[in-house]
Amino acid sequence: MLFLIILILSFISSYFLPWWVAAAIAFLAALFIGKTSGKAFWSGFGAIFVLWIILALIKSIPNDNILASRVIQLFPLPHQWILLLLITALIGGLAGGMAALSGVLTKKAFSK
């Protein structure tokens, strides 16, 4: 449930708001409906990970991965845009997971 809420709200907001709003959504969703720390982290991580892969593919596939191929040349990585996609999603997933974890821990701190 938390996974879907974070995924849907972040997807909708990604067209109107900056990238970091996904972390704020994960924090607020976990603050209000999060139950345990582990589930909140993995829900936030998974939702933002999947979301950033979807958004990157939506932007990258229509232009035949030209920008991704050029960006990957800047880093000492194998020349595959898939690797850049996974690294990007990992960074987003960590931001979402930490934000959701912070939301649940804030909820626990104020409930006692």
C-alpha positions in Angstrom: 0.0 0.0 0.0 2.7 2.4 1.0 4.7 1.5 -2.1 1.8 2.3 -4.4 1.0 5.6 -2.7 4.6 6.8 -3.0 4.8 5.6 -6.6 1.6 7.2 -7.8 2.0 10.5 -6.0 5.6 10.8 -7.1 4.8 10.0 -10.7 2.1 12.6 -10.8 4.2 15.3 -9.1 7.3 14.6 -11.3 5.6 16.4 -14.2 5.0 19.6 -12.2 7.6 19.7 -9.3 11.4 19.3 -8.9 13.0 15.8 -8.5 13.4 16.1 -4.7 9.6 16.2 -4.1 9.6 12.4 -4.5 11.6 12.2 -1.2 9.2 14.6 0.5 6.3 12.5 -0.7 8.0 9.3 0.6 8.6 11.0 4.0 5.0 12.2 4.4 3.4 8.9 3.2 5.5 7.0 5.7 4.8 9.5 8.4 1.0 9.0 8.0 0.7 5.3 7.0 4.0 3.7 7.6 4.1 0.8 10.1 7.6 -0.6 10.5 11.0 0.8 9.7 12.0 -2.0 7.3 8.9 -2.0 5.3 8.9 1.8 5.0 12.5 1.8 3.8 12.0 -0.8 1.2 8.6 0.7 0.1 10.3 4.1 -0.4 13.3 2.6 -2.0 11.4 0.4 -4.4 8.8 3.0 -5.4 11.4 5.7 -6.3 13.7 3.1 -7.9 11.0 2.0 -10.2 9.7 5.5 -10.8 13.1 6.8 -11.8 13.6 3.9 -14.2 10.2 4.6 -15.8 10.8 8.3 -16.1 14.3 7.9 -17.5 13.0 5.4 -20.1 10.2 7.8 -21.0 12.7 10.5 -21.7 15.5 8.4 -23.2 13.9 5.9 -25.5 12.3 8.4 -27.9 15.7 10.0 -28.7 17.5 6.7 -29.1 19.5 7.2 -25.8 21.6 10.0 -27.3 21.9 12.0 -24.1 22.5 8.9 -22.0 25.2 7.8 -24.3 26.9 11.1 -24.1 26.7 11.3 -20.3 28.1 7.8 -19.9 31.2 8.9 -21.8 31.9 11.4 -19.0 32.4 8.6 -16.5 34.9 5.8 -16.5 32.2 3.2 -17.0 31.5 0.7 -19.8 29.7 2.5 -22.6 26.2 1.2 -21.9 23.3 3.5 -21.0 21.6 0.7 -19.0 24.3 1.0 -16.4 23.7 4.8 -16.1 20.0 4.1 -15.8 20.6 1.6 -12.9 23.0 4.0 -11.1 20.4 6.8 -11.5 17.6 4.6 -10.1 19.8 3.5 -7.2 20.5 7.1 -6.2 16.8 7.9 -6.3 15.9 4.7 -4.5 18.3 5.5 -1.7 16.8 9.0 -1.4 13.3 7.6 -1.3 14.2 4.9 1.1 15.9 7.2 3.6 13.1 9.7 3.4 10.5 7.0 4.1 12.6 5.6 7.0 12.9 9.1 8.4 9.1 9.5 8.2 8.4 6.3 10.2 11.1 7.1 12.8 9.7 10.7 13.2 6.3 9.1 13.7 7.7 6.8 16.4 9.6 9.6 18.1 6.5 11.8 18.5 4.1 9.0 19.4 5.8 8.2 22.7 
